């Protein structure tokens, strides 16, 4: 994986979305936790909160993204 400083906020956002979708597909919605996403993408929990206000915001944007696809 690339160094953290090499990712823009948009790239990190995309990585978060991809990790969240994978977690939901493999483990179910109840296992969607910010800590699990952070471990999957190699970032800290705080980094995720730089992109999203909270888990509810992430879920809302993830749902909106799924409607666009």
Secondary structure, DSSP 8 states (H G I E B T S, - for coil): ---GGG--HHHHHHHHHHHHHHHHHHH-GGG--HHHHHHHHT--HHHHHHH-SSHHHHHHHHHHHHHH-
